[in-house]
């Protein structure tokens, strides 16, 4: 019986070590461009965010978030970057109403959207 319990414990430890670990990303909030707004409004908000502390380097050609090369996709990455950096010091996901909060991780391929607690 003792041998069985030891074997069962080892098997459970092995199985549990191969299960995916919860990164917390499944339960986060991200700030993305509201696709109901015209590109011009979203572009103006994107420009403002880039000038006020968002990391816009990752949406440049050759960088991980350049493709798809659309205003909405670039704005979503930048809005989220700004929101994650500023949310604990009063920053919001508004951008003149051109953005919304989502609980669906918008990351794609090598373009990873931050989700800070």
Residue pairs with C-beta under 8 A, 6 or more apart in sequence:
24 115
24 117
25 105
25 107
25 115
26 105
27 103
28 103
28 105
28 115
29 101
29 102
29 103
29 115
30 80
30 83
30 101
30 102
30 103
30 104
30 105
30 106
30 113
30 115
31 76
31 79
31 80
31 82
31 83
31 84
31 93
31 99
31 100
31 101
31 102
32 76
32 79
32 80
32 99
32 100
32 102
32 106
33 42
33 45
33 46
33 71
33 72
33 73
33 75
33 76
33 79
33 98
33 99
34 42
34 97
34 98
34 99
34 100
35 72
37 97
37 98
39 71
39 72
41 96
41 98
42 71
42 72
42 75
42 98
43 71
43 75
44 96
45 75
45 79
45 95
45 96
45 98
45 99
46 71
46 74
46 75
46 78
46 79
48 95
49 56
49 75
49 78
49 79
49 81
49 82
49 95
50 56
50 78
52 82
53 82
53 85
53 86
54 78
54 79
54 81
54 82
54 85
55 78
55 81
56 78
56 81
57 63
58 64
58 65
58 66
58 77
58 81
58 111
59 65
59 66
59 74
59 77
59 78
60 66
64 109
64 110
64 111
64 112
65 73
65 74
65 77
65 111
66 74
75 95
75 98
75 99
76 106
76 113
77 111
77 113
79 93
79 95
79 98
79 99
80 106
80 113
80 114
81 113
81 114
82 91
83 91
83 92
83 93
83 99
84 114
84 115
84 116
85 91
85 116
87 93
87 116
93 99
93 100
93 101
105 113
105 115
106 113
107 113
